[in-house]
Amino acid sequence: MTTNHIAPNEYEEFRRFLEDACGIMLGDNKHYLVTSRLTRLMREFNIDTFSALMTQLKQKHHTKLRERIVDAMTTNETMWFRDRYPFDILTNIILPEYSNLRARQLRIWSAACSSGQEPYSISMVLQEYIASKPGTLTGTVQIIATDISPSMLQDASTGQYDKMSITRGIAEDRVKRFFIQKTDRWEIKPEIRSRVTFRELNLMQSYASLGKFDIVFCRNVLIYFSSELKKDILTRIAQSLNPRGYLFLGGSESPTSYVDMFEMVRTPYGVVYRLKDGYR
């Protein structure tokens, strides 16, 4: 399979399929991305041409094939403590605030968590904060991590990472404190894993079953969606937040062009968004 095998009309069909399935909008010149991500999958399903792939996608009984394609197209690389500043804000601004409130529960949502580095990084920050200020964060802490990809969630839930994964973004002292080395794999320690619950979720679906959150991480996700979907997702995230809850977005993302429910909070470490008073 090569880019030459994707006819313009077939590429347009695939773009519509992907947007309908998960909201992701492919650009006009992403033929290479499509072929590189689907070549192995097509071999597995014994599909020789992109034309044949599109024909099978139209058949309702090929649910597994559709799921695998969405899985392949939505799997993105990630790293530990990505961009750093959200974790600095969490440590120095938000956690002290919730400690002072003596909240009985702190719930955090890591949306589009991929292979689990973000929610586990959050859990490490919480572990460090609790250790440095014992008795201050007295309530229960829960991290819900969601992703559209079943295979990513399965890998993430094991809490095991190879050497290449373990070297991306995490300091050696944290590896020693929070992982157990098992031959060529590193496993997250139980006290870090126990705070994190993984659940499958398409961001185009309802969030009601997740409950309410104090903090939401939805970083580097909105860039893939249309303006209409961005507005919808941000509106529903706002509805999922407790009063004056916090939202972390990617460095190039902002809610202000789409909804008016959030206020920007500038800190010495970077920017976070907070649900305005009066929104529930």
Secondary structure, 3 states (H helix, E strand, C coil): CCHHHCCHHHHHHHHHHHHHHHCCCCCCCCHHHHHHHHHHHHHHCCCCCHHHHHHHHCCCCCHHHHHHHHHHHHCCCCCCCCCCHHHHHHHHHHHHHHHHHCCCEEEEEECCCCCCHHHHHHHHHHHHHHHHCCCCCCCEEEEEEEECCHHHHHHHHHCEEEHHHHCCCCCHHHHHHHEEEECCEEEECHHHHCCEEEEECCCCCCCHHHCCEEEEECCCCHHHCCHHHHHHHHHHHHHHEEEEEEEECCCCCCCCCCCCCEEEEEECCEEEEEECCCCC
